[in-house]
Every structure is written in structure tokens, then in C-alpha cells.
Amino acid sequence: MQIVVHRSGGFAGTTRSWRVDTDSRPDQDRWDALVGALPRDVAGPADDDGVRDDFVWTVSVARTTVTIPGRRLDGPWATLVERVRDQGEPG
């Protein structure tokens, strides 16, 4: 399974990306469990009140893509983003 995390915005407006292919990892079952715990309802940018200079996170897992304002990145989504950033390859 491919997981791609893309961060944009912030004060400087920079973008960064990271990616992981979980099929080639020895801890694939932990990745699968983390993905299985992701909530399916995520408040997108249209639901946000527009925090100035906030990051916007776009997370693609297999064939699903969600966009999450930085101030709403929490719970399992935040855990997934952190893990992909720590263990993934820059994109």
C-alpha cells in the first residue's frame, strides 16, 4: 500500500512530501492496523475558519485522499503523518 503525505502552506508557503510503500516494510502489519484505525470523516478546509499561515496536510492512502487543516490534524491521522514523515522517503 502506498501512503503519501504532502504538506503545504505555513508562513513561508513551502511544500514538502514524504512517501512510504508499506508492502516492502517488515512492520507492514503495524501500518495496516494504523490505516484501519483512521476515521473516515475528516473536516476539510471548507469546514475550517481559515487560520492564517496554517499548514494544510494532504494524505493519500491507497486510493483515498483527504485534506486536513493543520489545526485539525490529530488522533490517528496525526499519528500516520508523523510516522510517514519519520520513516518515509522525501518526495
Secondary structure as the mmCIF struct_conf table of DSSP 4:
data_model
#
loop_
_struct_conf.conf_type_id
_struct_conf.id
_struct_conf.beg_label_comp_id
_struct_conf.beg_label_asym_id
_struct_conf.beg_label_seq_id
_struct_conf.end_label_comp_id
_struct_conf.end_label_asym_id
_struct_conf.end_label_seq_id
STRN STRN1 GLN A 2 GLY A 9
TURN_TY1_P TURN_TY1_P1 GLY A 10 GLY A 13
STRN STRN2 ARG A 16 ASP A 21
HELX_RH_3T_P HELX_RH_3T_P1 THR A 22 SER A 24
BEND BEND1 ARG A 25 ARG A 25
TURN_TY1_P TURN_TY1_P2 PRO A 26 ASP A 27
HELX_RH_AL_P HELX_RH_AL_P1 GLN A 28 GLY A 36
TURN_TY1_P TURN_TY1_P3 ALA A 37 ALA A 37
BEND BEND2 ARG A 40 ARG A 40
HELX_RH_3T_P HELX_RH_3T_P2 PRO A 45 ASP A 47
BEND BEND3 ASP A 48 ASP A 48
TURN_TY1_P TURN_TY1_P4 ARG A 52 ASP A 53
STRN STRN3 PHE A 55 VAL A 61
TURN_TY1_P TURN_TY1_P5 ALA A 62 ARG A 63
STRN STRN4 THR A 64 PRO A 69
HELX_RH_3T_P HELX_RH_3T_P3 GLY A 70 ARG A 72
HELX_RH_AL_P HELX_RH_AL_P2 GLY A 75 GLN A 87
BEND BEND4 GLY A 88 GLY A 88
STRN STRN5 GLU A 89 PRO A 90
#
